[in-house]
């Protein structure tokens, strides 16, 4: 039986990415994904932090463009590694990304504005250049199983 592991998150970059080269170029950054519920005293909020890593050409792009606070879509797989710190066994879970799309406007993540002599933005996918909206044809929706 085939196996698959896939994780998708949309959130905000916690701080500017860092890089290191140990055989392969690698970029790492954190992404905060917040969840809110209710209102007032009955409401609450929880933020989950993800440590993300990218390798190769994607790492080179991620080393330049996502900035602290910018919105990103990250897709990849989770990897848990064990290590020892101060004589204590610990684990760390990271999201090894194979797709990163920048969702913030270009000016917020450092892409050059048209007519500028700055470096041109790479072709990073349609999330930068297009706005998405869900379009549903009401005639195509089956409402026969709605209980009210």
ZAMARBA-799350 format. One record per residue (C-alpha): x, y, z. Coordinates in steps of 0.5 Angstrom, whole numbers. Layout:
% ZAMARBA-799350
<site><u>X</u><v>Y</v><w>Z</w></site>
...
This chain:
% ZAMARBA-799350
<site><u>0</u><v>0</v><w>0</w></site>
<site><u>3</u><v>7</v><w>-2</w></site>
<site><u>4</u><v>12</v><w>4</w></site>
<site><u>4</u><v>20</v><w>3</w></site>
<site><u>5</u><v>25</v><w>8</w></site>
<site><u>3</u><v>32</v><w>6</w></site>
<site><u>3</u><v>38</v><w>11</w></site>
<site><u>0</u><v>45</v><w>8</w></site>
<site><u>0</u><v>52</v><w>12</w></site>
<site><u>-2</u><v>59</v><w>11</w></site>
<site><u>1</u><v>64</v><w>16</w></site>
<site><u>6</u><v>69</v><w>17</w></site>
<site><u>13</u><v>69</v><w>17</w></site>
<site><u>16</u><v>70</v><w>25</w></site>
<site><u>23</u><v>73</v><w>23</w></site>
<site><u>27</u><v>74</v><w>17</w></site>
<site><u>30</u><v>67</v><w>14</w></site>
<site><u>37</u><v>65</v><w>16</w></site>
<site><u>41</u><v>60</v><w>12</w></site>
<site><u>47</u><v>55</v><w>12</w></site>
<site><u>51</u><v>51</v><w>8</w></site>
<site><u>53</u><v>44</v><w>10</w></site>
<site><u>53</u><v>40</v><w>3</w></site>
<site><u>47</u><v>43</v><w>1</w></site>
<site><u>44</u><v>50</v><w>1</w></site>
<site><u>39</u><v>51</v><w>6</w></site>
<site><u>34</u><v>56</v><w>9</w></site>
<site><u>30</u><v>56</v><w>15</w></site>
<site><u>24</u><v>61</v><w>18</w></site>
<site><u>19</u><v>60</v><w>22</w></site>
<site><u>11</u><v>61</v><w>21</w></site>
<site><u>6</u><v>63</v><w>26</w></site>
<site><u>-1</u><v>60</v><w>24</w></site>
<site><u>-7</u><v>63</v><w>29</w></site>
<site><u>-13</u><v>61</v><w>30</w></site>
<site><u>-19</u><v>65</v><w>33</w></site>
<site><u>-26</u><v>63</v><w>36</w></site>
<site><u>-31</u><v>66</v><w>40</w></site>
<site><u>-32</u><v>73</v><w>42</w></site>
<site><u>-30</u><v>77</v><w>48</w></site>
<site><u>-29</u><v>73</v><w>54</w></site>
<site><u>-32</u><v>67</v><w>51</w></site>
<site><u>-27</u><v>67</v><w>46</w></site>
<site><u>-20</u><v>65</v><w>45</w></site>
<site><u>-14</u><v>65</v><w>41</w></site>
<site><u>-8</u><v>60</v><w>39</w></site>
<site><u>-2</u><v>61</v><w>35</w></site>
<site><u>2</u><v>54</v><w>33</w></site>
<site><u>9</u><v>56</v><w>30</w></site>
<site><u>12</u><v>52</v><w>25</w></site>
<site><u>20</u><v>51</v><w>23</w></site>
<site><u>20</u><v>51</v><w>16</w></site>
<site><u>26</u><v>49</v><w>12</w></site>
<site><u>28</u><v>49</v><w>4</w></site>
<site><u>33</u><v>46</v><w>0</w></site>
<site><u>37</u><v>48</v><w>-7</w></site>
<site><u>34</u><v>53</v><w>-11</w></site>
<site><u>28</u><v>54</v><w>-7</w></site>
<site><u>32</u><v>56</v><w>-1</w></site>
<site><u>36</u><v>61</v><w>-5</w></site>
<site><u>29</u><v>65</v><w>-7</w></site>
<site><u>27</u><v>64</v><w>1</w></site>
<site><u>33</u><v>67</v><w>3</w></site>
<site><u>32</u><v>73</v><w>-1</w></site>
<site><u>24</u><v>74</v><w>0</w></site>
<site><u>20</u><v>72</v><w>5</w></site>
<site><u>21</u><v>78</v><w>11</w></site>
<site><u>18</u><v>78</v><w>18</w></site>
<site><u>11</u><v>79</v><w>18</w></site>
<site><u>9</u><v>77</v><w>11</w></site>
<site><u>4</u><v>72</v><w>9</w></site>
<site><u>6</u><v>65</v><w>6</w></site>
<site><u>3</u><v>59</v><w>4</w></site>
<site><u>8</u><v>53</v><w>5</w></site>
<site><u>7</u><v>46</v><w>3</w></site>
<site><u>12</u><v>40</v><w>5</w></site>
<site><u>13</u><v>34</v><w>10</w></site>
<site><u>14</u><v>34</v><w>17</w></site>
<site><u>20</u><v>31</v><w>20</w></site>
<site><u>22</u><v>30</v><w>27</w></site>
<site><u>29</u><v>29</v><w>29</w></site>
<site><u>32</u><v>27</v><w>36</w></site>
<site><u>38</u><v>31</v><w>39</w></site>
<site><u>41</u><v>32</v><w>46</w></site>
<site><u>42</u><v>38</v><w>49</w></site>
<site><u>45</u><v>39</v><w>56</w></site>
<site><u>45</u><v>32</v><w>57</w></site>
<site><u>38</u><v>31</v><w>56</w></site>
<site><u>34</u><v>28</v><w>50</w></site>
<site><u>30</u><v>32</v><w>46</w></site>
<site><u>26</u><v>32</v><w>39</w></site>
<site><u>25</u><v>38</v><w>34</w></site>
<site><u>19</u><v>37</v><w>29</w></site>
<site><u>20</u><v>41</v><w>22</w></site>
<site><u>16</u><v>42</v><w>16</w></site>
<site><u>21</u><v>41</v><w>10</w></site>
<site><u>18</u><v>45</v><w>5</w></site>
<site><u>18</u><v>43</v><w>-3</w></site>
<site><u>13</u><v>49</v><w>-4</w></site>
<site><u>13</u><v>56</v><w>-2</w></site>
<site><u>8</u><v>62</v><w>-5</w></site>
<site><u>9</u><v>69</v><w>-2</w></site>
<site><u>2</u><v>71</v><w>-1</w></site>
<site><u>3</u><v>79</v><w>1</w></site>
<site><u>3</u><v>84</v><w>-4</w></site>
<site><u>10</u><v>85</v><w>-7</w></site>
<site><u>12</u><v>91</v><w>-4</w></site>
<site><u>12</u><v>88</v><w>3</w></site>
<site><u>16</u><v>82</v><w>1</w></site>
<site><u>22</u><v>86</v><w>-2</w></site>
<site><u>20</u><v>85</v><w>-10</w></site>
<site><u>22</u><v>91</v><w>-14</w></site>
<site><u>17</u><v>95</v><w>-16</w></site>
<site><u>16</u><v>96</v><w>-24</w></site>
<site><u>20</u><v>102</v><w>-27</w></site>
<site><u>25</u><v>101</v><w>-21</w></site>
<site><u>33</u><v>99</v><w>-23</w></site>
<site><u>32</u><v>94</v><w>-17</w></site>
<site><u>33</u><v>86</v><w>-18</w></site>
<site><u>27</u><v>83</v><w>-22</w></site>
<site><u>22</u><v>79</v><w>-18</w></site>
<site><u>23</u><v>71</v><w>-20</w></site>
<site><u>17</u><v>67</v><w>-23</w></site>
<site><u>15</u><v>65</v><w>-16</w></site>
<site><u>8</u><v>63</v><w>-18</w></site>
<site><u>1</u><v>66</v><w>-19</w></site>
<site><u>0</u><v>67</v><w>-11</w></site>
<site><u>4</u><v>74</v><w>-12</w></site>
<site><u>1</u><v>76</v><w>-19</w></site>
<site><u>-7</u><v>74</v><w>-18</w></site>
<site><u>-12</u><v>75</v><w>-13</w></site>
<site><u>-16</u><v>69</v><w>-12</w></site>
<site><u>-23</u><v>68</v><w>-10</w></site>
<site><u>-28</u><v>62</v><w>-10</w></site>
<site><u>-33</u><v>62</v><w>-15</w></site>
<site><u>-39</u><v>57</v><w>-15</w></site>
<site><u>-44</u><v>57</v><w>-20</w></site>
<site><u>-51</u><v>56</v><w>-16</w></site>
<site><u>-54</u><v>52</v><w>-21</w></site>
<site><u>-49</u><v>46</v><w>-20</w></site>
<site><u>-50</u><v>46</v><w>-12</w></site>
<site><u>-54</u><v>40</v><w>-10</w></site>
<site><u>-58</u><v>42</v><w>-4</w></site>
<site><u>-63</u><v>36</v><w>-4</w></site>
<site><u>-59</u><v>33</v><w>3</w></site>
<site><u>-59</u><v>40</v><w>7</w></site>
<site><u>-63</u><v>38</v><w>13</w></site>
<site><u>-67</u><v>45</v><w>13</w></site>
